[in-house]
Amino acid sequence: MKNTDMLEWMNDLDAKYLSEASQPEFSVQHRRRRFLPAMIAAAAAVLCLSVGAGAYMKYNQRMVQFRFGTVGEARMAELITPQPVTYSNENVRITVENVLSDGKQALVLTTVESDDPATMENLRQATGLFDYMRPKLYLGGELATRSCGVDSMDSSLELQEAMNECWYTLWLELPDDPSEEALADAVLNMDKEVTEYQGKTYVDGELFDGISIPLDLRQNVDAVQMVSEDGKELTLSAFELYQVGWKADNDEWWNMYITWKNGETQRITYGAMAGSDERYGMPPRTFGGFNIPNDTVIENVTGSYECGGPEDWCGFLDVKNVASFQFGDTIYYPVE
């Protein structure tokens, strides 16, 4: 995003996008000091850009809106001041727009650019993005054994092409009970891997080879622990649900509802990154992001809703005001 784009966004910011829709104000329990409002944060970003000497490059508001919705992007910017930093090699530039962590997983929002049109086209058409990036997470200098995932924002490919960018979300699963020091000293390395198999040589990750990204993965968004009447446990955070020990089926991702403490119920309409797996004898895990309509309250929890664009949904939630959360046929309640 250019400086002029940032200034235009600040001038044209519509008040309706900053409304709280049908959800109360967001807060973070473990952080006592709130960050600067979104407009002040944007002004600071423009100031950094005007200096021209630092590594802070831009804040890709349109990308973040496509990931979290217009209201969600505004809430996230109020809570976590965006300070994008760009890293590069001879092939690509990758800008870390923002990092969210709920203590279970971290979400790294990235913009990728290249001066080579063929590289950009290959990235847009790629189905195995992990093979292109090969991200490896190090905490306190030690390789984390949990997984890293790459999720492309397929719903906005036309806009990405017009802006000559690719937009990716990186999911970083965090270990159990990591130290604050290790999370604060995280590094994401992207090094190529050369594998010999049946007399053939396979090279993965060459496009992003050598890029190393320091990250602070300490928890910076709200998360609530929830439990069902039959003892299933689930973590609901501002940007995802996360569960270990129960493998959800596909139907359950299309049957999610939030009941707020004010008595209203809303249906979550889309699981942005739904997944379950069992690796190396570990228990199955279920995780995913979500979108919730801004203005649609479903009194009888029936029917469906189609999101037409970022202005229609919010994917960054005020979980502290959730009275119950239904996932499939199971209803979860916050642990007091």
C-alpha positions in Angstrom: 0.0 0.0 0.0 1.4 3.4 -1.0 1.5 6.4 1.3 -1.3 8.0 -0.6 -3.4 4.9 -0.2 -3.0 5.1 3.6 -3.9 8.7 3.7 -7.0 8.1 1.5 -8.1 5.3 3.8 -7.8 7.6 6.9 -9.8 10.4 5.1 -12.5 8.1 3.8 -12.9 5.8 6.9 -16.6 5.3 7.2 -18.0 5.4 10.7 -20.2 2.4 10.0 -17.1 0.2 9.6 -16.0 1.1 13.1 -19.4 0.4 14.7 -19.5 -2.5 17.0 -22.1 -4.2 14.9 -24.1 -6.4 17.4 -21.1 -7.2 19.6 -19.8 -5.3 22.6 -16.4 -3.6 22.9 -13.4 -5.8 22.7 -10.8 -5.9 25.5 -7.8 -8.0 26.4 -7.7 -9.3 29.9 -4.0 -9.8 30.4 -3.1 -6.4 28.9 -4.1 -3.5 31.0 -3.0 -0.8 28.6 -4.9 -0.5 25.3 -3.1 0.3 22.1 -3.6 3.4 20.1 -6.8 3.7 18.1 -6.7 2.6 14.5 -6.5 6.1 12.9 -3.5 7.1 15.2 -1.8 3.8 14.4 -2.3 4.5 10.7 -0.8 8.0 11.1 2.2 6.5 12.8 2.6 4.0 10.0 2.6 6.9 7.5 5.2 8.7 9.5 7.4 5.6 9.4 6.9 5.5 5.6 7.8 9.1 5.2 11.2 8.6 6.9 12.2 6.1 4.3 15.2 4.6 6.1 13.5 2.0 8.3 12.3 -1.5 7.6 8.7 -0.6 8.2 7.1 -0.6 4.8 3.3 -0.5 4.7 0.1 -1.7 6.2 -2.0 -3.7 3.7 -5.4 -2.8 4.9 -7.2 -4.4 2.0 -5.6 -7.7 2.6 -6.4 -7.7 6.3 -10.0 -6.7 5.5 -10.3 -9.8 3.3 -9.0 -11.9 6.1 -11.0 -10.5 9.0 -13.7 -8.3 7.4 -13.9 -4.6 7.5 -15.1 -4.4 11.1 -12.7 -7.1 12.2 -9.7 -5.2 10.6 -10.7 -2.0 12.4 -10.9 -3.8 15.7 -7.6 -5.6 15.2 -5.9 -2.3 14.4 -7.3 -0.8 17.5 -6.0 -3.6 19.6 -2.6 -4.4 18.0 -0.9 -1.5 16.3 0.2 -2.7 12.8 4.0 -2.3 12.3 4.6 -4.2 9.0 8.2 -5.2 8.2 9.5 -6.5 4.9 12.0 -9.2 4.4 13.5 -10.3 1.0 15.9 -12.4 -1.0 16.7 -12.2 -4.7 13.3 -13.7 -5.6 10.6 -12.3 -3.4 9.7 -9.7 -0.8 7.5 -10.9 2.1 5.9 -8.3 4.4 4.7 -9.4 7.8 1.6 -7.2 8.2 0.6 -8.3 11.6 1.0 -11.2 14.1 -1.8 -12.5 16.3 -1.4 -15.1 19.1 -3.9 -16.7 21.4 -1.5 -18.9 23.2 -2.5 -22.0 21.1 -1.6 -20.8 17.6 -0.2 -17.7 16.0 -1.6 -16.2 12.9 1.0 -14.3 10.7 -0.6 -12.1 8.0 1.8 -11.7 5.0 1.9 -10.0 1.7 4.3 -11.4 -1.0 5.6 -9.5 -4.0 8.1 -10.1 -6.7 9.4 -8.1 -9.7 9.2 -11.3 -11.8 5.7 -11.7 -13.3 6.2 -15.5 -13.8 7.0 -15.9 -10.1 3.8 -14.0 -9.1 1.7 -16.1 -11.5 3.2 -19.4 -10.2 2.4 -18.3 -6.6 -1.2 -17.5 -7.5 -1.7 -20.8 -9.2 0.2 -22.8 -6.5 -1.7 -25.6 -4.7 1.2 -26.7 -2.5 2.2 -23.4 -0.9 4.1 -25.2 1.9 6.5 -26.6 -0.7 7.2 -23.1 -1.9 7.9 -21.6 1.6 9.0 -24.5 3.9 8.5 -22.4 7.1 10.2 -23.7 10.2 9.5 -22.1 13.6 12.3 -21.7 16.2 11.5 -20.8 19.8 14.4 -19.6 21.9 16.8 -21.1 19.3 15.2 -24.6 19.3 13.2 -26.0 16.4 9.5 -26.2 17.4 8.1 -29.7 16.8 4.6 -28.5 16.1 3.4 -27.7 12.6 3.4 -24.6 10.3 0.7 -24.1 7.7 0.2 -21.7 4.8 -3.3 -20.6 3.8 -3.9 -18.5 0.6 -6.8 -16.0 0.4 -8.4 -17.5 -2.7 -11.6 -15.4 -2.5 -9.6 -12.3 -3.4 -7.3 -13.5 -6.2 -8.6 -11.0 -8.7 -7.8 -8.1 -6.4 -4.4 -9.6 -5.6 -3.6 -9.8 -9.2 -4.6 -6.2 -9.8 -2.3 -5.1 -6.9 0.5 -7.4 -8.1 0.5 -9.2 -4.7 -0.2 -12.5 -3.1 -1.8 -12.7 0.3 -1.1 -15.6 2.7 -1.9 -16.5 6.3 0.7 -18.6 8.1 -0.6 -20.7 11.0 2.0 -21.5 13.6 1.0 -24.1 16.2 2.6 -23.3 19.6 4.0 -25.9 22.0 2.3 -26.6 25.3 3.3 -24.2 28.1 6.1 -22.4 26.3 8.1 -19.8 28.2 7.5 -16.1 27.6 11.1 -15.7 26.7 11.0 -18.3 24.0 7.8 -16.9 22.5 9.3 -13.4 22.5 12.5 -14.7 20.8 10.7 -16.7 18.0 12.2 -16.9 14.5 10.5 -18.2 11.3 13.1 -19.5 8.8 12.4 -20.4 5.2 15.2 -22.5 3.9 15.1 -24.8 0.9 15.2 -28.5 1.4 17.0 -31.0 -0.9 15.7 -34.5 -0.7 17.0 -37.6 -2.5 14.4 -40.3 -3.2 14.7 -43.3 -5.5 17.6 -41.8 -7.4 15.9 -38.5 -7.9 16.6 -35.1 -6.3 13.7 -32.9 -5.1 14.2 -29.3 -4.1 11.5 -27.5 -2.1 11.4 -24.0 -0.7 13.9 -22.5 -3.1 11.8 -19.4 -3.9 11.9 -18.2 -0.3 15.3 -19.6 0.6 17.3 -17.6 3.2 14.5 -15.4 4.5 14.5 -15.3 8.3 11.7 -13.5 10.2 11.9 -12.6 13.9 8.5 -12.8 15.6 7.0 -12.1 19.0 4.5 -14.8 19.6 3.4 -13.9 23.1 -0.3 -13.9 23.5 -1.8 -10.6 22.4 -5.5 -11.4 21.9 -8.2 -12.6 24.2 -9.0 -16.4 24.5 -11.5 -18.2 26.7 -11.5 -21.8 27.7 -14.8 -23.5 27.2 -16.2 -26.9 28.1 -19.3 -28.9 27.1 -21.7 -30.8 29.3 -20.0 -34.1 28.2 -16.6 -32.8 29.0 -15.2 -31.8 25.7 -12.8 -28.8 25.9 -12.3 -26.0 23.4 -10.4 -22.7 23.2 -12.3 -19.9 21.6 -10.1 -16.8 20.8 -10.5 -13.6 18.9 -9.6 -15.2 15.6 -10.1 -19.0 15.9 -11.3 -22.1 17.7 -8.8 -24.6 18.8 -9.4 -28.1 20.2 -7.3 -31.2 20.9 -8.6 -34.7 21.3 -11.7 -34.5 19.1 -11.8 -34.8 15.3 -14.6 -32.7 13.9 -16.3 -33.7 10.7 -17.0 -31.4 7.8 -20.7 -30.9 8.6 -19.8 -29.4 12.0 -17.9 -26.5 10.3 -21.2 -25.4 8.7 -23.1 -25.6 12.0 -21.6 -23.0 14.4 -23.4 -20.4 16.5 -22.5 -17.8 19.1 -24.9 -16.7 21.8 -23.8 -13.4 23.3 -24.3 -12.4 26.9 -27.0 -10.0 25.8 -29.1 -12.9 24.6 -28.6 -12.5 20.8 -27.5 -15.5 18.7 -25.5 -15.2 15.5 -24.6 -17.9 13.0 -21.0 -18.3 11.9 -21.1 -19.0 8.2 -17.6 -20.0 7.1 -14.6 -21.8 8.5 -11.6 -20.0 6.9 -9.0 -22.6 7.9 -10.7 -25.8 9.1 -8.5 -28.8 9.8 -8.0 -31.9 11.8 -5.1 -34.3 11.8 -3.3 -36.9 13.8 0.5 -36.7 13.6 3.2 -39.0 15.1 0.8 -40.6 17.5 -0.5 -37.2 18.9 -4.2 -36.7 19.6 -6.3 -35.3 16.8 -6.6 -31.5 16.8 -9.3 -29.3 15.3 -8.8 -25.6 14.5 -10.2 -22.9 12.3 -11.0 -19.3 11.7 -14.5 -18.0 11.2 -16.6 -15.2 9.8 -19.8 -14.0 11.5 -22.3 -11.6 9.8 -22.1 -8.1 11.1 -25.8 -7.3 11.4 -27.7 -10.6 11.2 -29.2 -11.9 14.4 -30.8 -15.3 14.1 -33.4 -15.6 16.8 -34.4 -19.1 16.0 -30.9 -20.3 14.9 -32.1 -21.5 11.6 -31.3 -20.5 8.0 -28.1 -19.4 6.4 -26.3 -16.3 5.3 -24.1 -15.5 2.4 -21.2 -13.0 2.8 -20.8 -10.9 -0.3 -17.6 -9.0 0.7 -15.4 -7.8 3.6 -18.0 -5.3 4.7 -20.5 -8.1 5.5 -18.6 -10.1 8.1 -16.3 -9.9 11.1 -13.6 -12.5 11.8 -12.2 -10.9 14.9 -14.5 -11.5 17.9 -15.2 -10.2 21.3 -14.9 -13.6 23.0 -15.2 -12.2 26.5 -18.9 -11.5 25.8 -19.7 -15.0 24.5 -22.3 -16.8 26.7 -22.1 -20.1 24.7 -20.7 -21.5 21.5 -22.2 -24.2 19.5 -19.9 -26.3 17.3 -21.9 -29.0 15.4 -24.3 -30.6 17.9 -22.1 -29.7 20.9 -22.6 -26.6 23.0 -19.7 -25.1 25.0 -19.8 -22.7 27.9 -17.0 -20.5 29.3 -15.0 -22.0 32.2 -15.6 -19.6 35.1 
